[in-house]
Amino acid sequence: MENNYGPFLWRVDKKFGTQKAFCEAAGIAPNTLVNYINGTTPMPSTFIMKACELLDIKTEEIGFYFFRPDED
């Protein structure tokens, strides 16, 4: 099952303007973010926690932004 990262990416764009700017703040390469989103590389919990900090995502909202099933 794949995840729908649409809400996460929307929040990234809203707060940082670009995914590249978010990646710089998160300390990852843009292609790493692409790999996380595409499911090529597992998204580590350390990244999720850093993203929550940068995007002001509350603990109870983590499931909505990072573990939302893709509804094909």
C-alpha beads as a LAMMPS data file, in Angstrom:
LAMMPS data file: protein, C-alpha beads

72 atoms
71 bonds

1 atom types
1 bond types

-500.0 500.0 xlo xhi
-500.0 500.0 ylo yhi
-500.0 500.0 zlo zhi

Masses

1 110.0

Atoms # bond

1 1 1 0.000 0.000 0.000
2 1 1 1.315 3.418 -0.955
3 1 1 0.888 6.626 1.012
4 1 1 -0.643 9.847 -0.224
5 1 1 1.811 12.635 0.563
6 1 1 -0.325 15.354 -1.040
7 1 1 -1.131 17.117 2.251
8 1 1 2.525 16.963 3.301
9 1 1 3.752 18.414 0.003
10 1 1 1.073 21.127 0.125
11 1 1 2.300 22.128 3.582
12 1 1 5.919 22.148 2.370
13 1 1 5.006 24.458 -0.521
14 1 1 2.881 26.699 1.702
15 1 1 5.590 27.210 4.330
16 1 1 8.794 27.048 2.245
17 1 1 7.651 27.946 -1.268
18 1 1 9.635 25.124 -2.848
19 1 1 10.622 21.582 -2.025
20 1 1 14.245 22.589 -2.552
21 1 1 14.026 25.229 0.202
22 1 1 12.424 22.680 2.529
23 1 1 15.158 20.136 1.772
24 1 1 17.852 22.688 2.576
25 1 1 16.194 23.416 5.934
26 1 1 15.763 19.679 6.616
27 1 1 19.365 18.912 5.699
28 1 1 18.554 16.451 2.910
29 1 1 19.099 16.446 -0.832
30 1 1 16.030 17.062 -3.014
31 1 1 16.426 13.633 -4.623
32 1 1 16.250 12.073 -1.139
33 1 1 12.835 13.673 -0.622
34 1 1 11.722 12.355 -4.007
35 1 1 12.866 8.869 -2.994
36 1 1 10.904 9.112 0.268
37 1 1 7.754 10.268 -1.506
38 1 1 8.028 7.643 -4.250
39 1 1 8.644 4.879 -1.709
40 1 1 12.056 4.059 -3.178
41 1 1 13.702 4.729 0.177
42 1 1 11.926 4.216 3.514
43 1 1 11.206 7.504 5.268
44 1 1 13.114 7.417 8.575
45 1 1 11.437 8.544 11.783
46 1 1 14.228 11.089 12.291
47 1 1 13.202 12.790 9.055
48 1 1 9.521 12.708 10.023
49 1 1 10.299 14.359 13.356
50 1 1 12.468 17.028 11.678
51 1 1 9.754 17.694 9.091
52 1 1 7.163 18.042 11.864
53 1 1 9.383 20.566 13.604
54 1 1 9.948 22.583 10.414
55 1 1 6.303 22.462 9.317
56 1 1 4.691 22.919 12.747
57 1 1 2.930 19.547 12.511
58 1 1 1.563 18.362 15.843
59 1 1 2.220 14.827 17.045
60 1 1 -1.445 13.890 16.636
61 1 1 -1.332 15.037 12.980
62 1 1 1.602 12.810 11.934
63 1 1 -0.686 10.080 10.585
64 1 1 -2.531 12.560 8.356
65 1 1 0.660 13.870 6.760
66 1 1 2.866 10.764 6.634
67 1 1 0.705 7.643 6.831
68 1 1 -2.310 8.520 4.703
69 1 1 -3.251 5.633 2.376
70 1 1 -3.385 6.459 -1.316
71 1 1 -6.956 5.965 -2.478
72 1 1 -6.615 4.837 -6.080

Bonds

1 1 1 2
2 1 2 3
3 1 3 4
4 1 4 5
5 1 5 6
6 1 6 7
7 1 7 8
8 1 8 9
9 1 9 10
10 1 10 11
11 1 11 12
12 1 12 13
13 1 13 14
14 1 14 15
15 1 15 16
16 1 16 17
17 1 17 18
18 1 18 19
19 1 19 20
20 1 20 21
21 1 21 22
22 1 22 23
23 1 23 24
24 1 24 25
25 1 25 26
26 1 26 27
27 1 27 28
28 1 28 29
29 1 29 30
30 1 30 31
31 1 31 32
32 1 32 33
33 1 33 34
34 1 34 35
35 1 35 36
36 1 36 37
37 1 37 38
38 1 38 39
39 1 39 40
40 1 40 41
41 1 41 42
42 1 42 43
43 1 43 44
44 1 44 45
45 1 45 46
46 1 46 47
47 1 47 48
48 1 48 49
49 1 49 50
50 1 50 51
51 1 51 52
52 1 52 53
53 1 53 54
54 1 54 55
55 1 55 56
56 1 56 57
57 1 57 58
58 1 58 59
59 1 59 60
60 1 60 61
61 1 61 62
62 1 62 63
63 1 63 64
64 1 64 65
65 1 65 66
66 1 66 67
67 1 67 68
68 1 68 69
69 1 69 70
70 1 70 71
71 1 71 72
